[in-house]
Amino acid sequence: MSGMWSEWVLNDEGNVREEESNIKDANGTVLNDGDVVVVVKDLKVKGSSSVVKVDTKVKNIRLVEGDHNINCKIPGIGAMQLKSEFVKKA
């Protein structure tokens, strides 16, 4: 299943349930699709001279598989991917 990071699992009754991924922020809080997060460290934007500053609020994140496990749109910069270790849940 591309783009989603979850699994289908059978519970004790034989019913299918979706198991969420356990992507955590810098404080260890579990993140979910649609959360609002805040950047905790200045981040250089690869291929640009732009920088995402500390305390930048990012709304409506989407969790994905891979090293950079958050897809988002950052105001003034645009669409990009972040690592969950550099954000905290707002």
C-alpha angles and dihedrals in degrees: 000000000000122000096010124089105205139097136224110237132180114233125211092278092054093252120136117244130177116243115211124223118250102232108162133197127230090282095048096256114144113247126215135193110278096026123140114235137183124220111242099193136036106262125199114223108234113241093014140074090234123114129203103223128221113271093027106151116224117194131202101012122191121214117224139171120266143055093304097048101179125073114195147143115245117205111251093010108054136216117358145142125250136190113243091229090071097055138062128205112260 
